[in-house]
Amino acid sequence: MSKQASQPAPKGFQLSSLLSINLLLVFLPIALIGRIAQWSDIVVFLTSALAIVPLAGLIGHATESLATKLGPTIGGLINVTLGNAAELIITIFALRAGLVDLVKASIVGSIIGNLLLVLGFSFLIGGLKNGIQQFNRRTASMNATMVIFAFLALAVPSAFDQALVNGAGGVNRELFFSEGIALVLIALYAASIVYSLRTPKAPFSELERGLESAANETHAAAMSTGAALGLLAFATIGIVLMSESLVGTVETVGRNLGLSEFFIGIIIVPLIGNVAEHLVAIQVALKNRMDLSVNISLGSSLQVALFVAPVLVFISLFFEKKLLLVFTSYELAALASASVVAALVSQDGESNWVEGVQLLAVYIIFGLAFYLLPAVAGAVH
């Protein structure tokens, strides 16, 4: 249902993708030097973004190792807590800088990116190599149903926003409503975690099976707990530094490249923070492990909607500009389309490369629309 059902992809696949992605770590010192030497904002932005990609992958690898060592219950909690750590850190810095529109756009972009881009590539690449692929229909269907619910929960504040603003104490009522919705989403997310951990035979028990499978397949290559904690600390500190550089140059880069804050948030930021996980989903699809691939795509979307977004609402209370779960009509259209399409292709428990092309086509259409209508999309509800 949530990230706990999706995270534990076999580490053999994850390690192979990390080997190539880790070459991008060379951009970490380059970005730090560029920031100190006050290089062009575009150079600092690009090098920081490239450095975040492998750092996010290292966080995922470290949490996988810890989860395998500590067992399914504690390991599952680590997975669901740190699953989107990179994106969460980036958006916290964006909130501190007052870039609320970018944060909301990145929430939407992460969800539709997982449902359309990642699932689309997984279906396409996996289907071209393996033909029609099978996955657990019941698990995927329940995850897809939860995705629809998550969309509805995020859409409700937008639908009632104008009425709340026009009433007495509008701003306070508006914020209170978003906080209430956030609490409901977090409670639902917590309930799904408890259910998955206490019901081993339930369809959401991919967590336990996935952890056991990963442990068996890569036992010899597993890191020690100390090494995993050290890697996690290094990657987290690196992402904190790179996120500060990235966010600090967003506005200048947007102006120089003709990109809006909205487009950067909905397309670029989600890709930066999730590339490593996206590659894992595509790799396991290539290996004909569609259960894991579909669970990564749907589960990551659910974690963003049910955990990351509501947590950011409360984190924003510490900053001048507050995050409200109020999205533009364009963002809601993208969320609705992605949720419905993902639910439809998950119903039959089968996938093929044509469905992958269809999902990618929808993502490209929205990406083109977001690029061509940046100013309007960021201002109209």
Buried (B, 14 or more C-beta within 10 A) or exposed (E): BBBBBBBBBBBBBBBEBBEEBBEBBEBBEBBBEBBEEEBEBEBBBBBBBBBBBBBBBBBBBBBBBBBBBBEBBEBBBBBBBBBBBBBBBBBBBBBBBEBBBBBBBBBBBBBBBBBBBBBBBBBBBBBEEBEEBEBBBEBBBBBBBBBBBBBEBBBBBBEBBEEBEEEEEBEEBBBEBBBEBBEBBBEBBBEBBEBBBEEEEBBBBBBBBBBEBBBEEBEEEBBEEEEBBEBBEBBBEBBBBBBBBBBBBBBBBBEEEEBBBBBBBBBBBBBBBBBBBBBBBBBBBBBBBBBBBBBBBBBBBBBBBBBBBBBBBBBBEEBEBBBBBBBBEBBBEBBBBBBBBBBEBBEEBBBBBEBBEBBBEBBEEBBEBBBEBBEEBBEEE
